[in-house]
Amino acid sequence: MGLLVLGLIIFIGTHSFSMARDRRAAVIKRIGEGSYKGLYSLLSLAGVVLISIGYGQYRAEGYIPVWEPPIWTRHLALPLVWGAFVFFVAAYFPGHITRRLKHPMLAGVKIWAFAHLLANGDLGSIILFGSILAWAVVARISAKRRDVAAQHGAPATPPAGFRNDVLATVIGTAAYIAFVIWLHPVLIGVPALPMPA
């Protein structure tokens, strides 16, 4: 589980550093924006790779049970993750969803992590999804403070039409279906749909 924890430290640490705007600005000034973005991307990717390898190793060595989630939590997780996929896509198609949520990507991350915490009661999953959920909550609070500072006295931006909301819903739903049916078992090694008894 050491690689999983190391990957989380690198990934969450990298993303948390971007919330420290003064330090981030100082690093960009020192090494340049292009170099900063390149380093940020490399560290984020390294974190994701270590998380994937570490979680895979943890699963191969055997789950460490903490609690046994009731079957209804797995059924509840499915629509929650569908909503998360729609919110992920809505971040790239600003509309009424974006205006309502302000930061749909972070909302999607929180819902995705919470859904997985509901459906998984083993130690590795609690560490993985609990850490990501905690980071997303802190990131949303930080973003809200920046929004308040940036919008002080600024006029409200009118939302885009419902077309973007429809696009986000259709694309997010298609990606969700593909992931749940085909990609989750292949990439994660675990079926997302509850197996029939």
C-alpha positions as CSV (number, residue, x, y, z in Angstrom):
1,M,0.0,0.0,0.0
2,G,3.1,2.2,0.2
3,L,2.9,3.1,-3.5
4,L,-0.7,4.0,-3.2
5,V,0.0,6.4,-0.4
6,L,3.0,7.9,-2.2
7,G,0.9,8.4,-5.3
8,L,-1.8,10.2,-3.3
9,I,0.8,12.4,-1.6
10,I,2.3,13.4,-5.0
11,F,-1.1,13.8,-6.8
12,I,-2.9,15.6,-4.0
13,G,0.2,17.6,-3.0
14,T,0.6,18.8,-6.6
15,H,-3.0,19.9,-6.9
16,S,-3.0,21.4,-3.4
17,F,0.1,23.5,-4.3
18,S,-1.9,25.2,-7.0
19,M,-4.3,26.5,-4.3
20,A,-1.4,28.4,-2.7
21,R,-1.7,31.2,-5.3
22,D,1.2,33.4,-4.0
23,R,3.7,30.5,-4.0
24,R,2.4,29.3,-7.3
25,A,2.9,32.7,-8.8
26,A,6.4,32.9,-7.4
27,V,7.3,29.5,-8.9
28,I,5.9,30.6,-12.3
29,K,7.9,33.8,-12.1
30,R,11.0,31.8,-11.4
31,I,10.8,29.0,-14.0
32,G,8.2,30.3,-16.4
33,E,4.6,29.3,-17.0
34,G,5.4,26.7,-19.7
35,S,7.9,25.0,-17.4
36,Y,5.5,25.1,-14.5
37,K,2.7,23.6,-16.5
38,G,5.0,20.9,-17.7
39,L,6.3,20.0,-14.2
40,Y,2.7,20.1,-12.9
41,S,1.5,17.7,-15.5
42,L,4.5,15.3,-15.0
43,L,4.0,15.2,-11.2
44,S,0.2,14.7,-11.6
45,L,0.8,11.9,-14.1
46,A,3.4,10.3,-11.8
47,G,0.9,10.5,-9.0
48,V,-1.9,8.8,-11.1
49,V,0.5,6.1,-12.2
50,L,1.7,5.3,-8.7
51,I,-1.9,5.4,-7.4
52,S,-2.9,2.9,-10.1
53,I,0.0,0.6,-9.5
54,G,-0.3,0.8,-5.7
55,Y,-4.0,0.1,-5.7
56,G,-3.5,-2.8,-8.1
57,Q,-0.8,-4.3,-5.8
58,Y,-3.1,-3.8,-2.8
59,R,-6.0,-5.6,-4.5
60,A,-3.6,-8.4,-5.6
61,E,-2.4,-8.9,-2.0
62,G,-5.9,-9.1,-0.7
63,Y,-8.4,-6.5,0.5
64,I,-8.2,-5.4,4.2
65,P,-11.9,-5.3,5.3
66,V,-13.0,-2.5,7.6
67,W,-16.8,-2.7,7.1
68,E,-19.2,-4.5,4.8
69,P,-21.3,-2.1,2.7
70,P,-24.9,-3.2,2.3
71,I,-25.8,-4.1,-1.3
72,W,-28.0,-1.0,-1.7
73,T,-24.9,1.3,-1.4
74,R,-23.6,-0.3,-4.7
75,H,-26.9,0.4,-6.4
76,L,-26.9,4.0,-5.1
77,A,-23.3,4.5,-6.2
78,L,-24.2,3.9,-9.9
79,P,-26.5,7.0,-10.4
80,L,-24.2,9.1,-8.2
81,V,-21.3,8.3,-10.5
82,W,-23.5,9.0,-13.6
83,G,-24.1,12.5,-12.2
84,A,-20.3,12.9,-11.6
85,F,-19.6,12.1,-15.3
86,V,-22.1,14.7,-16.4
87,F,-20.6,17.3,-14.1
88,F,-17.1,16.4,-15.4
89,V,-18.2,17.1,-18.9
90,A,-20.1,20.2,-17.9
91,A,-16.8,21.8,-16.9
92,Y,-16.0,22.0,-20.6
93,F,-19.5,23.0,-21.7
94,P,-20.4,26.0,-19.5
95,G,-24.2,26.3,-19.1
96,H,-26.8,26.3,-16.4
97,I,-25.1,23.3,-14.7
98,T,-21.8,25.2,-14.4
99,R,-23.5,28.4,-13.2
100,R,-25.4,26.5,-10.5
101,L,-22.4,24.4,-9.3
102,K,-19.7,27.1,-10.0
103,H,-17.0,24.3,-10.3
104,P,-18.7,21.2,-11.8
105,M,-15.4,19.4,-12.0
106,L,-14.8,19.5,-8.3
107,A,-18.5,18.7,-7.7
108,G,-18.0,15.6,-9.9
109,V,-14.9,14.6,-8.0
110,K,-16.6,14.9,-4.7
111,I,-19.6,12.8,-5.8
112,W,-17.4,10.2,-7.5
113,A,-15.3,9.8,-4.4
114,F,-18.3,9.7,-2.1
115,A,-20.0,7.1,-4.2
116,H,-17.0,4.9,-4.1
117,L,-16.7,5.3,-0.3
118,L,-20.3,4.2,0.0
119,A,-19.8,1.0,-2.1
120,N,-16.3,0.0,-0.8
121,G,-15.6,-0.9,2.8
122,D,-11.9,-1.9,2.6
123,L,-9.0,0.0,3.9
124,G,-7.3,0.8,0.6
125,S,-10.5,2.2,-0.9
126,I,-11.2,4.2,2.2
127,I,-7.7,5.7,2.0
128,L,-7.9,6.3,-1.8
129,F,-11.4,7.7,-2.1
130,G,-11.4,9.4,1.3
131,S,-8.2,11.3,0.5
132,I,-9.6,12.5,-2.8
133,L,-12.9,13.5,-1.3
134,A,-11.1,15.5,1.5
135,W,-8.9,17.2,-1.1
136,A,-11.9,18.1,-3.3
137,V,-13.7,19.6,-0.3
138,V,-10.7,21.8,0.6
139,A,-10.2,22.7,-3.1
140,R,-13.8,23.8,-3.4
141,I,-13.5,26.0,-0.3
142,S,-10.3,27.5,-1.7
143,A,-12.0,28.1,-5.1
144,K,-15.0,29.7,-3.4
145,R,-12.8,32.2,-1.6
146,R,-11.0,33.1,-4.9
147,D,-14.4,33.5,-6.6
148,V,-15.6,35.9,-4.0
149,A,-12.4,37.9,-4.3
150,A,-12.5,38.0,-8.1
151,Q,-16.2,38.8,-8.4
152,H,-16.4,41.5,-5.8
153,G,-18.3,44.3,-7.6
154,A,-18.2,42.5,-11.0
155,P,-21.4,41.9,-12.9
156,A,-22.8,38.4,-13.0
157,T,-22.0,36.5,-16.2
158,P,-25.2,35.2,-17.9
159,P,-25.2,31.5,-18.4
160,A,-24.9,29.8,-21.8
161,G,-28.1,28.3,-23.1
162,F,-29.5,24.9,-22.3
163,R,-27.7,23.5,-25.4
164,N,-24.5,23.1,-23.4
165,D,-26.3,21.4,-20.6
166,V,-27.9,18.9,-23.1
167,L,-24.4,18.3,-24.6
168,A,-22.9,17.7,-21.2
169,T,-25.6,15.3,-20.2
170,V,-25.5,13.3,-23.5
171,I,-21.7,13.1,-23.6
172,G,-21.4,12.4,-19.9
173,T,-24.0,9.7,-20.1
174,A,-22.3,8.1,-23.1
175,A,-18.9,8.1,-21.3
176,Y,-20.5,6.8,-18.2
177,I,-22.1,3.8,-20.0
178,A,-18.9,3.0,-21.8
179,F,-16.9,3.1,-18.6
180,V,-19.4,1.1,-16.5
181,I,-20.0,-1.6,-19.0
182,W,-16.6,-2.0,-20.7
183,L,-13.8,0.2,-19.3
184,H,-14.2,-0.3,-15.5
185,P,-13.7,-4.1,-15.6
186,V,-10.7,-3.7,-18.0
187,L,-8.9,-0.8,-16.4
188,I,-9.8,-1.3,-12.8
189,G,-10.2,-5.1,-12.8
190,V,-13.5,-5.0,-11.0
191,P,-17.0,-5.0,-12.5
192,A,-18.9,-1.8,-11.8
193,L,-22.3,-3.4,-12.1
194,P,-23.5,-5.5,-9.2
195,M,-23.2,-9.2,-10.1
196,P,-26.5,-11.1,-10.0
197,A,-26.9,-13.4,-7.0
